[in-house]
Amino acid sequence: QEQLVESGGGWAQPGGSLRLSCVASGFTFSTYAMSWYRQSPGKERELVASISSASGTTNYRYSVKGRFTISRNNGLNTVYLQMNNLKSEDTAVYYCKAVRDSLNYWGQGTQVTVSS
């Protein structure tokens, strides 16, 4: 059964860092593009960063460029999101997503709270 499990969320002060991990199982991870999304209360889920399956090409939403880094380790079936210089507006539930053709899978989410 296909599964994505996120971890690494928690509380951080503004300017701090967190590293999210998402471990995949039940499908051929290396053939899927991976993304991180986030959703704050009352807002729509938004794409934060993505990484392709083959070339590892990355893309970021403008507000996190230069602060967040997405990476993947196909040997460990894991995608990461390194978040530096966190801001209060980064507070959200973060989800990872796997996509290949018409197939897509979501994780259950991990809460990130940035406050002083």
Summary of the structure (lengths in Angstrom):
residues: 116
radius of gyration: 13.4
end to end distance: 40.1
largest distance: 41.9
contacts: 338
relative contact order: 0.33
helix: 8%
strand: 53%
